[in-house]
Amino acid sequence: MNPSSHVRPAPTRRDFLLKSGAGFGSLALSYLLSRESAFAAVAPPLFARAKNVIWLFMEGGPSHVDLFDPKPLLTELGGKPMPKSFGKVITAMGTSNNTLLATKRTFKQHGQSGLWISDWFPKVAEYADDLCVLRSCWADGLNHVGSVCQMNTGSILAGRPSMGAWINFGLGSINDNLPAFVVLTDAAEVNGGPVNWSAGFLPATYQGTQFRRDGTPVFHLAPPSKVGDRQQRAKLDLLAEMNHRFDARRDNDSELDARIKAYELAYRMQTAAPEAVDIRRETAATRTLYGLDDRKTAVTGSNCLLARRLVERGVRFVQVYSGSGSGWDAHADVEDNHSKMCYSCDQPIAGLLADLKSRGMLDETLVVWGGEFGRTPFNENGKGRDHNPWGFSMWMAGGGVKPGTAVGTTDAIGLRAEEHPMHVNDIHATILALMGLNHLKLTYPHNGRQERATVNGGEVVREVFA
């Protein structure tokens, strides 16, 4: 073959203009891609059923056998020793006396699906046909700090990235003026604190941002009254220039890079964040829907309403804590504790589901409900229940889950996961899959190995998918 036949002719002016014009498009594309994660660029996500997550975290451990997992045998054997066939367990507070504690709640089937829900959640029960209840969840930790950490990060040991950080890393942000991952608490400090929304070994820019309920959402967000917009912009430009000079002499300093981006985001948030958290803009009917006119439901109600406002404005992952600091921890008296806690969040959660549905947002918003573990079927101190990581319930709604279903079972008294046990890592793998991410391929190099959100385990629970 004659090589000369493959010699390309000299480019014409038209060729030059055509190619350079296409280059301008690639510049625009590179800007858009810069808002997405590096991971998404090299491994396109699976078909995503959900775009956002609202995680309703009941900290302290809600009792599944009193809420979503009725056990007739437990009622029948109440006050009697636990049968030896269920084996011996050592709880967080030591070996229990193993006297079974019957529930005082009334369970009924709700909706066309007939899901069993107790009278502690009458408002949520109205949305039974939207729920997918996971009745066979299990975890590794016995105590709150490690268990809250595992439910957030996949490990009872602190230091790993949280689910919000992984999703933020895997999918990138879908808004310019607010954080991609926001945390809302109600009262006390969450057990373990910020490690639960940390980026861990991921670049620091993916960590969660805790919003306050009162005042400005983030401390020191608003500039001093005498500092105008031009002065604030000039100050940030100078600071960015100095940081970039410093960063040029350092290799892979993700914390410095995160700080530079945080300054810019904070500048944009000075306008966007106050508007986003201003729930006074909502109608009286909406405020009533979330329970804001009842002081016992107002705190959780305002957080649930704020969560809706945030995902509506493109925040990817919002975590709402109910009972921050182990409020659901019913060691002394489960009736007294859960009566208060359920009342405080029943109307707000039902209001959130109703509001998302009415706005057409539930289909693309995955709502997750649950705590770090459940509670034992036997008593502690006569009227309370101890921690139970061996079997407990969670539920999901919207975001592509199969509505009006229950997946898995615990044993006859609700002690251990029995049919289709789902470990925390399985739950995380399923959440990632609903968001369009493969937990086996969403990895990050750390200490010589490719780390993933589900550590060394995790299987997607396909029965959850619609």
Buried (B, 14 or more C-beta within 10 A) or exposed (E): EEEEEEEEEEEEEEEEEEEEEEEEEEEEEEEEBEEBBBBBEEBEBBEBBBBBBBBBBBBBBBBBBBBBBBBEBBBEBBEEEBEEEBEEBEBBBEEBEBBBBBBBBEBBEBBEBEBBBBBBBBBBBBBBBBBBBBBBBBBBBBBBBBBBBBBBBBBBEBEBBBBBBBBBBBBBBBBEBBBBBBBBBBEEEBBBEBBBBBBBBBBBBBBBBBBEBEEBBBEEBBBEEEEEEEEBEEBBEEBBEEBEEEBEEEEEBBEBBBBBBBBBBBBEBBEBBBEBBEBEEBEEEBBBBBBBEBEEBBBBBBBBBBBBBBBBBBBBBBBBBBBBBBBBBBBEBBBEBBBEBBBBBBBBBBBBBBBBBEEEBBBBBBBBBBBBBBBBBBBBEEBBBBBBBBBBBBBBBBBBBBBBBBBBBBBBBBBBBBEBBBBBBBBBBBBBBBBBBBBBBBBBEEEEEEBBBBBEBBBBBEBBBE
